[in-house]
Amino acid sequence: MAMNNFYAWCKRYLSFTLLAAVTVTVLVLFVNENSLLRTVEQERRITELEAAISESTDTLEYYRGLNHSLDTDKETMERIVREQYHMQHPDEDVYIYE
């Protein structure tokens, strides 16, 4: 009896057109090359890459400013050379404390 009710319900509410529309919708949203899941993953990746670009741009601006100051200011160049490369004048002694 239950099987007859189920068959009657399916015959009444489900048609070939509805099943074809549902099948096409599922294929378009989840199975094909431009699926919804893939689109969400690509949007997340785009956001990550934009953040990396922003961080790299900030670093690039810092180094451009540093390069400009090294080209124009001898005191800045001497300070960086002494601090980072431990260079000294020939007649001085340098002590490094860590």
C-alpha positions in Angstrom: 0.0 0.0 0.0 2.8 2.4 0.9 4.5 1.8 -2.4 1.3 2.6 -4.3 1.1 5.9 -2.4 4.7 6.8 -3.2 4.2 5.9 -6.9 1.0 8.0 -7.0 2.8 10.9 -5.3 5.7 10.7 -7.8 3.3 10.5 -10.7 1.4 13.5 -9.5 4.2 15.9 -8.5 7.3 14.8 -10.5 7.4 15.3 -14.2 10.2 14.8 -16.8 10.6 18.5 -17.2 11.1 19.0 -13.4 13.6 16.2 -13.2 15.5 17.5 -16.3 15.5 21.0 -14.8 16.8 19.7 -11.4 19.5 17.6 -13.2 20.7 20.5 -15.3 20.8 22.8 -12.2 22.8 20.3 -10.2 25.2 19.8 -13.1 25.7 23.6 -13.6 26.1 24.3 -9.9 28.3 21.4 -8.7 29.7 19.3 -11.5 31.0 21.4 -14.4 34.2 23.4 -14.7 32.7 26.6 -13.4 30.9 25.1 -10.5 29.8 27.0 -7.5 32.3 25.3 -5.2 35.1 26.1 -7.6 34.0 29.7 -7.8 34.0 30.1 -4.0 37.5 28.5 -3.8 38.8 30.9 -6.5 37.3 33.9 -4.7 39.1 32.9 -1.5 42.3 32.5 -3.4 41.9 35.9 -5.0 41.4 37.4 -1.6 44.6 35.8 -0.3 46.6 36.9 -3.3 45.3 40.5 -3.0 46.5 40.5 0.7 49.9 39.2 -0.4 50.1 41.9 -3.1 49.3 44.6 -0.6 51.9 43.3 1.8 54.5 43.2 -1.0 53.6 46.7 -2.1 54.2 48.0 1.5 57.5 46.3 1.6 58.5 47.6 -1.8 57.6 51.2 -0.7 59.8 50.8 2.4 62.8 49.6 0.4 62.3 52.3 -2.2 62.3 54.9 0.5 65.4 53.3 2.1 67.2 53.2 -1.2 66.4 56.9 -1.9 67.7 57.8 1.6 70.9 55.8 1.0 71.4 57.6 -2.3 70.9 61.1 -0.9 72.0 61.0 2.8 75.5 59.8 3.7 74.6 59.6 7.5 71.9 57.1 6.8 74.2 55.0 4.6 76.9 55.0 7.3 74.4 54.1 10.0 73.1 51.1 8.0 76.5 49.9 7.0 77.7 50.1 10.6 74.6 48.4 12.1 73.9 45.7 9.5 77.4 44.9 8.2 79.5 45.7 11.2 81.9 47.9 9.1 84.1 50.5 10.7 86.7 53.1 9.9 90.3 51.9 9.8 91.3 53.8 13.0 88.4 52.8 15.3 87.6 49.8 17.4 84.0 48.4 17.5 82.5 46.5 20.3 79.3 44.6 19.6 76.9 43.9 22.5 74.1 41.4 22.1 
